[in-house]
Amino acid sequence: MPNPKRRHTRARRDSRRSQNWKLEIKELAPCGQCGALRVSHRVCPSCGSYNGKVEVTKKAPKKETGGEQK
């Protein structure tokens, strides 16, 4: 079995052993306007408001024409 040529530092050893590579679940907070859950400090995806003001207006969904285009 090969042996290491140099000793690894404590920091290098501990960073390898740490569990900081795991992803954390984002905390969700209710929107002040509509009450939907949203990520903190972000625009609400359902109503488009941030900090009590409407920042992004919602677009109406596109209507399908019925004919297929090729």
Secondary structure, DSSP 8 states (H G I E B T S, - for coil): ----SS---HHHHHHHHS-TTS-----EEE-TTT--EEETTS--TTT-EETTEE-S---------S----
